[in-house]
Amino acid sequence: MNVRERVALTWSMTWPLLAIDVLWTILLHAAVEGDTNTAESIFQAVSFFVLGPMIVRRAIRRGTTEHSIAVLKPNPQSSGPYESSLTIGDALSLFWLLAWRSLILMLLALVPLSLILKSIVPAGLNAWVHALAAAPVSNALGLTAVDGITNMLFVPFLIPSMFRKRYRGFTLALRARSDANQMKSVSPKHSKRNL
């Protein structure tokens, strides 16, 4: 998978959650005045355990323009695996893999980036950013923007590891679109006969 495809796959996993996060932030702060920490914590948990895996599952099912992504599960009745779809639990494994690895990369990049920004950003702009971050809505939207930017910077480099890893109960295989169309005609029942 080339870099352009990895960026496209990352974008298909990033933009829906960013859009939901922005809408949630605007609606929450428009409806509730005061402390929103509990509601935000509940939303983050739902995002991590439900929305994120659903979005990853959608992105894997769609693949890229040049490749489809096959989910291969072991077939107890034959020696070869069969193609299946991701369950929410399977997609959570993928989502967790990408999330913790991109978080580590982000933390490693944070110190040099903050030192660079501290040296090149004028003091007046720094004060404006601090004043903007004091407002809960702009702070939440700023964190969403930072999350989206870091995803787009780091996740394309993590996608190859997503294909190398053996997950519990499944693996991922990259197939050229022409190969994928031929494989769709082979069902799990008839895979032995067609091989």
Secondary structure, DSSP 8 states (H G I E B T S, - for coil): --HHHHHHHHHHHHHHHHHHHHHHHHHHHHH--S--HHHHHHHHHHIIIIIHHHHHHHHHHH--SSEEEEEEE--TTSSS-EEE---HHHHHHHHHHHHHHHHHHHHHHHHHHHHHHHHHS-HHHHHHHHHHHHSHHHHHHHHHHHHHHHHHHHHHHHHHHHHH--BTTBEEEEEEHHHHHHHTT--TTTHHHH-
